[in-house]
Amino acid sequence: KTNEEEAEQTVEEATLAKLRARLAVLLYRISSEERRAKFGFGRRIIDEVLKTSLQSSGHDPVTDPEMSTLNELRQNVLLLLKWTIPVETMEEYHRNSMTVDEVLEMLTS
């Protein structure tokens, strides 16, 4: 690997860790203790907890081996946001060109 490729990988790993931490905060805030326990919160990787949560609510989580772990997680977080945030609010975020990462950061700050 070149230094540039290693740097990109390091940035992606740091971004993934930050996204996972914020997702954990959000799921903790919006889920009951019972639901958190049922989905394995605190025992399983948060990506899988989110997928289980989405499935239990009738949504099909993104599972794409061709996609990076970071982009797959972003797509699943977007599904969660669309399911839990009013349409008008999501449209406002879209008009303001907010990324999934930015919306999640705002919701968990």
Backbone as a printed PyTorch tensor [residue, N CA C, xyz], in Angstrom:
tensor([[[  0.8370,  -1.2080,   0.0000],
         [  0.0000,   0.0000,   0.0000],
         [  0.8680,   1.2530,   0.0000]],

        [[  0.3710,   2.2470,  -0.6840],
         [  1.0740,   3.5290,  -0.6660],
         [  0.7130,   4.2710,   0.6150]],

        [[  1.4890,   5.2820,   0.9290],
         [  1.1840,   6.1030,   2.1130],
         [ -0.2000,   6.7260,   1.9900]],

        [[ -0.5520,   7.1370,   0.7740],
         [ -1.8650,   7.7540,   0.5560],
         [ -2.9940,   6.7570,   0.8230]],

        [[ -2.8280,   5.5210,   0.3510],
         [ -3.8460,   4.4860,   0.5870],
         [ -3.9710,   4.1770,   2.0740]],

        [[ -2.8420,   4.1250,   2.7570],
         [ -2.8740,   3.8740,   4.2010],
         [ -3.5590,   5.0130,   4.9390]],

        [[ -3.3010,   6.2330,   4.5100],
         [ -3.9410,   7.4010,   5.1320],
         [ -5.4460,   7.3690,   4.9060]],

        [[ -5.8680,   7.0350,   3.6810],
         [ -7.3020,   6.9390,   3.3780],
         [ -7.9650,   5.8760,   4.2380]],

        [[ -7.2910,   4.7350,   4.4000],
         [ -7.8480,   3.6570,   5.2200],
         [ -7.9730,   4.0990,   6.6760]],

        [[ -6.9860,   4.8000,   7.1770],
         [ -7.0140,   5.2920,   8.5540],
         [ -8.1700,   6.2690,   8.7550]],

        [[ -8.3630,   7.1630,   7.7970],
         [ -9.4680,   8.1280,   7.8770],
         [-10.8010,   7.3890,   7.8420]],

        [[-10.9380,   6.3980,   6.9450],
         [-12.1900,   5.6460,   6.8570],
         [-12.4650,   4.8980,   8.1580]],

        [[-11.4410,   4.2970,   8.7450],
         [-11.6200,   3.5720,  10.0100],
         [-12.0300,   4.5210,  11.1310]],

        [[-11.4370,   5.6950,  11.1770],
         [-11.7890,   6.6840,  12.2050],
         [-13.2170,   7.1820,  12.0070]],

        [[-13.5980,   7.4080,  10.7570],
         [-14.9580,   7.8570,  10.4430],
         [-15.9690,   6.7800,  10.8250]],

        [[-15.6440,   5.5270,  10.5280],
         [-16.5160,   4.4060,  10.8680],
         [-16.6880,   4.3060,  12.3840]],

        [[-15.6020,   4.4420,  13.1220],
         [-15.6680,   4.3720,  14.5900],
         [-16.5450,   5.4930,  15.1460]],

        [[-16.4000,   6.6890,  14.5920],
         [-17.1900,   7.8420,  15.0450],
         [-18.6790,   7.6230,  14.7380]],

        [[-18.9610,   7.1300,  13.5280],
         [-20.3460,   6.8780,  13.1250],
         [-20.9760,   5.8130,  14.0230]],

        [[-20.2260,   4.7650,  14.3120],
         [-20.7320,   3.6990,  15.1890],
         [-21.0230,   4.2280,  16.5880]],

        [[-20.1380,   5.0630,  17.1080],
         [-20.3340,   5.6180,  18.4540],
         [-21.5890,   6.4880,  18.4950]],

        [[-21.7690,   7.3290,  17.4850],
         [-22.9540,   8.1960,  17.4500],
         [-24.2310,   7.3840,  17.2700]],

        [[-24.1610,   6.3460,  16.4460],
         [-25.3220,   5.4800,  16.2570],
         [-25.6950,   4.8090,  17.5770]],

        [[-24.6990,   4.3620,  18.3250],
         [-24.9680,   3.7290,  19.6220],
         [-25.6740,   4.7050,  20.5570]],

        [[-25.2190,   5.9520,  20.5710],
         [-25.8610,   6.9790,  21.4090],
         [-27.3100,   7.1680,  20.9770]],

        [[-27.5360,   7.2870,  19.6680],
         [-28.8960,   7.5010,  19.1660],
         [-29.8040,   6.3220,  19.5100]],

        [[-29.3420,   5.1060,  19.2400],
         [-30.1720,   3.9330,  19.5360],
         [-30.4420,   3.8130,  21.0330]],

        [[-29.4690,   4.1730,  21.8510],
         [-29.6720,   4.1470,  23.2960],
         [-30.7870,   5.1140,  23.6860]],

        [[-30.7700,   6.2920,  23.0710],
         [-31.7610,   7.3200,  23.4160],
         [-33.1670,   6.9890,  22.9300]],

        [[-33.2810,   6.3530,  21.7700],
         [-34.6190,   6.1660,  21.1860],
         [-35.2170,   4.7880,  21.4450]],

        [[-34.4360,   3.8670,  22.0010],
         [-34.9340,   2.5090,  22.2170],
         [-35.1430,   2.2430,  23.7020]],

        [[-36.1530,   1.4480,  23.9830],
         [-36.3830,   1.0530,  25.3710],
         [-35.2990,   0.0580,  25.7890]],

        [[-35.1340,  -0.0780,  27.0920],
         [-34.1520,  -1.0320,  27.6170],
         [-34.4650,  -2.4410,  27.1090]],

        [[-35.7490,  -2.7630,  27.0590],
         [-36.1850,  -4.0840,  26.5980],
         [-35.7680,  -4.3250,  25.1420]],

        [[-36.0130,  -3.3250,  24.2780],
         [-35.6400,  -3.4610,  22.8600],
         [-34.1220,  -3.5420,  22.6960]],

        [[-33.4000,  -2.7330,  23.4640],
         [-31.9350,  -2.7840,  23.3700],
         [-31.4350,  -4.1830,  23.7240]],

        [[-31.9710,  -4.7530,  24.7890],
         [-31.5530,  -6.0970,  25.2050],
         [-31.9270,  -7.1240,  24.1390]],

        [[-33.1290,  -7.0010,  23.6020],
         [-33.6270,  -7.9320,  22.5820],
         [-32.7310,  -7.9410,  21.3400]],

        [[-32.2240,  -6.7700,  20.9570],
         [-31.4140,  -6.6560,  19.7400],
         [-29.9210,  -6.8710,  19.9870]],

        [[-29.5290,  -7.0780,  21.2550],
         [-28.1310,  -7.3570,  21.5620],
         [-27.2710,  -6.1260,  21.7420]],

        [[-27.9120,  -4.9960,  22.0590],
         [-27.1740,  -3.7450,  22.2730],
         [-26.1490,  -3.9450,  23.3820]],

        [[-24.8910,  -3.5840,  23.1150],
         [-23.8330,  -3.7490,  24.1020],
         [-23.1430,  -5.0990,  24.0400]],

        [[-23.7290,  -6.0450,  23.3050],
         [-23.1370,  -7.3770,  23.1620],
         [-22.7300,  -7.6720,  21.7190]],

        [[-23.3590,  -6.9760,  20.7760],
         [-23.0810,  -7.1920,  19.3470],
         [-22.5980,  -5.8800,  18.7350]],

        [[-21.9140,  -5.9890,  17.6070],
         [-21.4670,  -4.7900,  16.9040],
         [-22.7090,  -3.9660,  16.5280]],

        [[-22.6130,  -2.6640,  16.6660],
         [-23.7730,  -1.7770,  16.4970],
         [-24.3680,  -1.8800,  15.0940]],

        [[-23.5500,  -2.1920,  14.0930],
         [-24.0360,  -2.3690,  12.7200],
         [-25.1170,  -3.4590,  12.6920]],

        [[-24.8410,  -4.5650,  13.4050],
         [-25.7760,  -5.6990,  13.4280],
         [-27.0110,  -5.3840,  14.2670]],

        [[-26.8200,  -4.6410,  15.3500],
         [-27.9650,  -4.2110,  16.1660],
         [-28.9070,  -3.3720,  15.3060]],

        [[-28.3380,  -2.4650,  14.5160],
         [-29.1510,  -1.6190,  13.6370],
         [-29.8990,  -2.4610,  12.6130]],

        [[-29.2230,  -3.4150,  12.0010],
         [-29.8830,  -4.2720,  10.9980],
         [-31.0470,  -5.0400,  11.6260]],

        [[-30.8360,  -5.5780,  12.8200],
         [-31.8960,  -6.3100,  13.5200],
         [-33.0640,  -5.3800,  13.8310]],

        [[-32.7530,  -4.1750,  14.2660],
         [-33.7860,  -3.1830,  14.5680],
         [-34.5890,  -2.8360,  13.3180]],

        [[-33.8910,  -2.6210,  12.2110],
         [-34.5720,  -2.3010,  10.9490],
         [-35.4750,  -3.4550,  10.5230]],

        [[-34.9530,  -4.6820,  10.5940],
         [-35.7420,  -5.8540,  10.2050],
         [-36.9870,  -5.9920,  11.0660]],

        [[-36.8460,  -5.7460,  12.3620],
         [-37.9840,  -5.9080,  13.2740],
         [-39.0810,  -4.8940,  12.9850]],

        [[-38.7080,  -3.8010,  12.3170],
         [-39.6970,  -2.7710,  11.9960],
         [-40.1930,  -2.8880,  10.5580]],

        [[-39.8480,  -4.0000,   9.9010],
         [-40.3460,  -4.2290,   8.5490],
         [-39.5190,  -3.5950,   7.4440]],

        [[-38.3210,  -3.1320,   7.7700],
         [-37.4380,  -2.5360,   6.7600],
         [-36.3620,  -3.5410,   6.3560]],

        [[-35.9150,  -3.4470,   5.1230],
         [-34.8500,  -4.3230,   4.6400],
         [-33.5080,  -3.6030,   4.7430]],

        [[-32.6530,  -4.0170,   5.6850],
         [-31.3540,  -3.3530,   5.8020],
         [-30.4810,  -3.6380,   4.5810]],

        [[-29.5780,  -2.7200,   4.3150],
         [-28.6330,  -2.8910,   3.2180],
         [-27.5510,  -3.8640,   3.6730]],

        [[-27.3520,  -4.9020,   2.8920],
         [-26.2710,  -5.8560,   3.1190],
         [-25.6530,  -6.0990,   1.7570]],

        [[-24.5500,  -5.4290,   1.4820],
         [-23.9470,  -5.4790,   0.1560],
         [-22.4500,  -5.7350,   0.2750]],

        [[-22.0150,  -6.9590,  -0.0710],
         [-20.5930,  -7.2860,   0.0380],
         [-19.6990,  -6.4210,  -0.8610]],

        [[-20.2920,  -5.8030,  -1.8800],
         [-19.5280,  -4.9380,  -2.7830],
         [-19.2870,  -3.5500,  -2.1720]],

        [[-20.0810,  -3.2070,  -1.1670],
         [-20.0290,  -1.8710,  -0.5680],
         [-19.0720,  -1.8820,   0.6260]],

        [[-18.4040,  -0.7690,   0.8680],
         [-17.5340,  -0.6920,   2.0510],
         [-18.4040,  -0.7590,   3.3100]],

        [[-17.8190,  -1.1890,   4.3980],
         [-18.5350,  -1.2580,   5.6750],
         [-19.0840,   0.1150,   6.0400]],

        [[-18.2930,   1.1550,   5.8110],
         [-18.7160,   2.5190,   6.1300],
         [-19.9380,   2.9240,   5.3110]],

        [[-19.9100,   2.6850,   4.0120],
         [-21.0470,   3.0870,   3.1760],
         [-22.2950,   2.2580,   3.4640]],

        [[-22.1090,   0.9760,   3.7650],
         [-23.2500,   0.1370,   4.1310],
         [-23.8890,   0.6600,   5.4180]],

        [[-23.0560,   1.0010,   6.3960],
         [-23.5810,   1.5350,   7.6530],
         [-24.3090,   2.8540,   7.4100]],

        [[-23.7310,   3.7160,   6.5830],
         [-24.3980,   4.9940,   6.2710],
         [-25.7710,   4.7580,   5.6460]],

        [[-25.8740,   3.7960,   4.7390],
         [-27.1560,   3.5090,   4.0950],
         [-28.1780,   3.0180,   5.1230]],

        [[-27.7380,   2.1810,   6.0570],
         [-28.6510,   1.6730,   7.0800],
         [-29.0370,   2.7550,   8.0880]],

        [[-28.1070,   3.6440,   8.4090],
         [-28.4430,   4.7790,   9.2810],
         [-29.4650,   5.6660,   8.5750]],

        [[-29.2930,   5.8720,   7.2730],
         [-30.2560,   6.6700,   6.5080],
         [-31.6470,   6.0380,   6.5680]],

        [[-31.7260,   4.7160,   6.4470],
         [-33.0200,   4.0270,   6.5800],
         [-33.6350,   4.3040,   7.9520]],

        [[-32.8140,   4.2150,   8.9910],
         [-33.2890,   4.4850,  10.3510],
         [-33.8100,   5.9130,  10.4670]],

        [[-33.0570,   6.8680,   9.9360],
         [-33.4640,   8.2730,  10.0160],
         [-34.7760,   8.5050,   9.2720]],

        [[-34.8970,   7.9270,   8.0830],
         [-36.1330,   8.0970,   7.2970],
         [-37.3260,   7.4840,   8.0210]],

        [[-37.0810,   6.4380,   8.7920],
         [-38.1510,   5.7410,   9.5070],
         [-38.5380,   6.4890,  10.7790]],

        [[-37.5790,   7.1780,  11.4030],
         [-37.8530,   7.7650,  12.7170],
         [-38.0060,   9.2800,  12.7320]],

        [[-37.6070,   9.9470,  11.6600],
         [-37.6590,  11.4140,  11.6210],
         [-38.7620,  11.8480,  10.6640]],

        [[-39.5590,  12.8410,  11.0430],
         [-40.6340,  13.3060,  10.1600],
         [-40.1100,  13.7050,   8.7740]],

        [[-40.9260,  13.4380,   7.7520],
         [-40.5700,  13.7050,   6.3570],
         [-40.1190,  15.1500,   6.1600]],

        [[-40.8640,  16.1020,   6.7460],
         [-40.5330,  17.5230,   6.5620],
         [-39.1330,  17.8230,   7.0930]],

        [[-38.8010,  17.2200,   8.2190],
         [-37.4850,  17.4410,   8.8180],
         [-36.3940,  16.8450,   7.9340]],

        [[-36.6240,  15.6330,   7.4180],
         [-35.6470,  15.0040,   6.5240],
         [-35.4720,  15.8400,   5.2590]],

        [[-36.5780,  16.3950,   4.7520],
         [-36.4920,  17.2400,   3.5560],
         [-35.6600,  18.4870,   3.8380]],

        [[-35.8160,  19.0410,   5.0340],
         [-35.0240,  20.2150,   5.4140],
         [-33.5360,  19.8610,   5.4730]],

        [[-33.2050,  18.7040,   6.0390],
         [-31.8130,  18.2520,   6.0810],
         [-31.2710,  18.1110,   4.6570]],

        [[-32.1130,  17.5600,   3.7710],
         [-31.7050,  17.3710,   2.3750],
         [-31.4710,  18.7220,   1.6980]],

        [[-32.3940,  19.6650,   1.9230],
         [-32.2400,  21.0100,   1.3350],
         [-30.9530,  21.6740,   1.8120]],

        [[-30.5800,  21.4020,   3.0410],
         [-29.3550,  21.9700,   3.6100],
         [-28.1170,  21.1350,   3.2690]],

        [[-28.3150,  20.1450,   2.3950],
         [-27.2150,  19.2720,   1.9310],
         [-26.4620,  18.6070,   3.0770]],

        [[-27.2050,  18.2200,   4.1280],
         [-26.5670,  17.5630,   5.2690],
         [-26.3190,  16.0880,   4.9500]],

        [[-25.1480,  15.6130,   5.3250],
         [-24.8260,  14.2030,   5.1430],
         [-25.4250,  13.3930,   6.2950]],

        [[-25.4760,  12.0860,   6.1160],
         [-25.9370,  11.1920,   7.1790],
         [-25.0900,  11.4220,   8.4350]],

        [[-23.7800,  11.5460,   8.2460],
         [-22.8690,  11.7550,   9.3740],
         [-23.2210,  13.0440,  10.1200]],

        [[-23.5070,  14.1060,   9.3670],
         [-23.8280,  15.3990,   9.9850],
         [-25.1560,  15.3530,  10.7350]],

        [[-26.1510,  14.6870,  10.1590],
         [-27.4550,  14.5720,  10.8260],
         [-27.2870,  13.7810,  12.1240]],

        [[-26.5640,  12.6790,  12.0460],
         [-26.3520,  11.8520,  13.2330],
         [-25.5850,  12.6270,  14.3040]],

        [[-24.5900,  13.3930,  13.8900],
         [-23.8260,  14.2080,  14.8420],
         [-24.7380,  15.2290,  15.5170]],

        [[-25.5950,  15.8720,  14.7290],
         [-26.5060,  16.8780,  15.2690],
         [-27.4810,  16.2450,  16.2760]],

        [[-28.0000,  15.0710,  15.9370],
         [-28.9870,  14.4100,  16.7940],
         [-28.3880,  13.8770,  18.0940]],

        [[-27.0780,  13.6710,  18.1110],
         [-26.4610,  13.0610,  19.2930],
         [-25.5930,  14.0280,  20.0840]],

        [[-25.5360,  15.2880,  19.6710],
         [-24.7070,  16.2750,  20.3870],
         [-25.4270,  16.7690,  21.6220]]])
